[in-house]
């Protein structure tokens, strides 16, 4: 069973809230979040209720303060358990809206889309299998976006404010599935 524990204080102190499934609104349990322990599973945590605002991908481990998960502040209001990944992950990205323009297909992580493929903006994409994380900058840095199997005709459909995607990776631990 997947489990994540949120703490109001840094270094796992203060009030805590344990979660084993999706939580659309944790405001009544915690006023802020300064540290997290992921005991099992892979999670996407969100700055605001109802899975909105900044997103952060977490896998098994201890995060003693919000900067360790690249957080901008101590506000975490909702979270999603990422489904156990399949053996195969596949995504197609397009340089224009509605699956037009140049297309690249991925079945593996990509540290820098531009360096590998000279691909600029990603305006649309189609996730066939697995869950993927888009990062605004290369090297898995910057804002993060969780994409589940679906068609995304415009970048706003995955929650982005611009079409910049610098890197992408499968939502799993480096070589092992989230357990």
C-alpha positions as CSV (number, residue, x, y, z in Angstrom):
1,X,0.0,0.0,0.0
2,X,1.3,3.5,-0.9
3,X,1.9,6.0,1.9
4,X,3.1,9.6,2.2
5,X,3.3,11.6,5.4
6,X,3.1,15.4,5.5
7,X,4.5,17.4,8.4
8,X,3.9,21.0,9.3
9,X,7.4,21.6,10.6
10,X,10.8,21.1,9.1
11,X,12.7,17.9,9.9
12,X,9.5,15.9,10.3
13,X,8.3,17.8,13.4
14,X,4.9,19.2,14.4
15,X,1.5,18.1,13.3
16,X,1.4,15.4,10.6
17,X,-1.1,13.9,8.1
18,X,-0.7,10.4,6.6
19,X,-2.2,9.7,3.2
20,X,-2.6,6.5,1.3
21,X,-4.7,7.6,-1.7
22,X,-5.6,10.8,-3.7
23,X,-6.4,13.8,-1.5
24,X,-8.1,16.8,-3.3
25,X,-8.0,19.1,-0.2
26,X,-5.7,18.7,2.8
27,X,-6.3,22.2,4.1
28,X,-8.3,21.0,7.1
29,X,-5.5,18.6,8.1
30,X,-2.5,20.9,7.8
31,X,-2.0,24.7,7.6
32,X,1.4,24.3,5.9
33,X,3.8,21.6,4.9
34,X,7.6,21.9,5.5
35,X,8.7,18.3,5.3
36,X,7.5,15.0,3.8
37,X,8.3,11.3,4.1
38,X,7.3,9.1,1.1
39,X,7.2,5.6,2.5
40,X,6.0,3.9,-0.7
41,X,4.7,4.8,-4.1
42,X,5.3,7.8,-6.4
43,X,3.3,10.9,-5.7
44,X,2.6,14.2,-7.4
45,X,1.9,16.9,-4.7
46,X,0.2,20.2,-5.5
47,X,0.5,23.7,-4.1
48,X,-3.3,24.2,-4.2
49,X,-6.5,22.2,-3.6
50,X,-8.1,20.2,-6.4
51,X,-4.7,19.3,-8.0
52,X,-3.8,22.8,-9.1
53,X,-0.9,25.2,-8.8
54,X,2.7,24.2,-8.8
55,X,3.3,20.4,-9.0
56,X,6.1,18.4,-7.5
57,X,7.0,14.8,-8.2
58,X,8.1,12.7,-5.2
59,X,9.3,9.2,-4.9
60,X,10.3,7.1,-1.9
61,X,12.5,9.1,0.4
62,X,12.7,11.8,3.1
63,X,12.4,15.5,2.3
64,X,13.3,17.5,5.4
65,X,12.2,20.9,4.0
66,X,10.3,22.2,1.0
67,X,13.4,23.2,-0.9
68,X,14.4,19.5,-1.2
69,X,11.4,18.8,-3.4
70,X,12.1,22.1,-5.3
71,X,9.2,23.8,-3.6
72,X,8.7,27.6,-3.8
73,X,6.9,27.8,-0.4
74,X,5.4,25.6,2.4
75,X,1.9,25.3,0.7
76,X,0.8,21.8,-0.2
77,X,-2.9,21.3,-0.5
78,X,-3.5,18.2,-2.5
79,X,-1.8,15.0,-3.8
80,X,-2.2,12.2,-6.3
81,X,-0.9,8.7,-6.1
82,X,0.7,8.0,-9.5
83,X,-0.5,4.6,-10.7
84,X,2.1,1.8,-10.8
85,X,3.9,2.2,-14.1
86,X,3.6,-0.3,-16.8
87,X,6.7,-1.9,-18.4
88,X,6.2,0.3,-21.5
89,X,5.9,4.0,-21.5
90,X,5.3,5.9,-24.7
91,X,4.6,9.6,-25.5
92,X,4.6,11.7,-28.7
93,X,5.3,15.4,-28.5
94,X,4.5,18.0,-31.2
95,X,5.8,21.4,-31.9
96,X,2.3,22.8,-32.7
97,X,-1.2,22.7,-31.3
98,X,-3.5,19.8,-32.3
99,X,-0.7,17.3,-33.0
100,X,0.7,19.3,-35.9
101,X,4.3,20.1,-36.9
102,X,7.3,18.0,-36.1
103,X,6.8,15.1,-33.9
104,X,9.1,13.1,-31.6
105,X,8.3,9.9,-29.9
106,X,9.8,8.8,-26.6
107,X,9.9,5.6,-24.6
108,X,12.7,6.7,-22.3
109,X,13.6,9.8,-20.3
110,X,15.2,12.8,-22.0
111,X,17.5,15.1,-20.1
112,X,17.4,17.9,-22.7
113,X,14.9,17.9,-25.5
114,X,16.6,20.8,-27.2
115,X,20.1,19.3,-27.1
116,X,19.0,15.9,-28.3
117,X,16.5,16.9,-30.9
118,X,16.7,20.7,-31.5
119,X,13.1,20.8,-30.5
120,X,11.9,24.1,-29.2
121,X,8.4,24.5,-27.7
122,X,6.0,21.6,-27.1
123,X,2.5,22.7,-28.0
124,X,0.7,19.4,-27.8
125,X,1.3,15.7,-26.9
126,X,-0.2,12.3,-26.8
127,X,0.5,10.0,-23.9
128,X,-0.1,6.5,-25.0
129,X,1.2,4.5,-22.1
130,X,2.6,5.3,-18.6
131,X,2.7,8.6,-16.7
132,X,5.2,11.2,-17.7
133,X,6.6,14.4,-16.0
134,X,7.4,17.4,-18.1
135,X,10.0,19.9,-16.7
136,X,10.2,23.5,-17.9
137,X,14.0,23.3,-18.0
138,X,16.6,20.8,-19.0
139,X,18.1,18.4,-16.4
140,X,14.7,17.9,-14.7
141,X,14.6,21.4,-13.3
142,X,11.9,24.1,-13.1
143,X,8.1,23.7,-13.0
144,X,6.8,20.1,-13.3
145,X,3.7,18.7,-14.9
146,X,2.2,15.3,-14.6
147,X,0.7,13.8,-17.8
148,X,-1.4,10.7,-17.7
149,X,-2.5,8.7,-20.7
150,X,-4.5,11.1,-22.8
151,X,-4.4,13.6,-25.7
152,X,-3.3,17.1,-24.8
153,X,-4.1,19.4,-27.8
154,X,-2.6,22.5,-26.2
155,X,0.0,23.0,-23.4
156,X,-2.7,24.6,-21.2
157,X,-4.4,21.2,-21.0
158,X,-1.5,19.9,-18.8
159,X,-1.6,23.0,-16.7
160,X,1.3,25.0,-18.2
161,X,1.3,28.7,-18.8
162,X,3.8,28.4,-21.7
163,X,5.0,25.7,-24.1
164,X,8.5,25.4,-22.7
165,X,9.5,21.8,-22.0
166,X,13.2,21.3,-21.4
167,X,13.2,17.7,-20.3
168,X,10.8,14.8,-19.6
169,X,10.9,11.5,-17.8
170,X,8.7,8.6,-16.9
171,X,7.0,8.8,-13.5
172,X,9.0,6.1,-11.8
173,X,12.2,5.8,-9.8
174,X,15.3,5.8,-11.9
175,X,15.3,2.2,-13.0
176,X,12.8,0.6,-10.6
177,X,9.1,1.0,-10.6
178,X,7.5,2.9,-7.7
179,X,6.5,0.4,-5.1
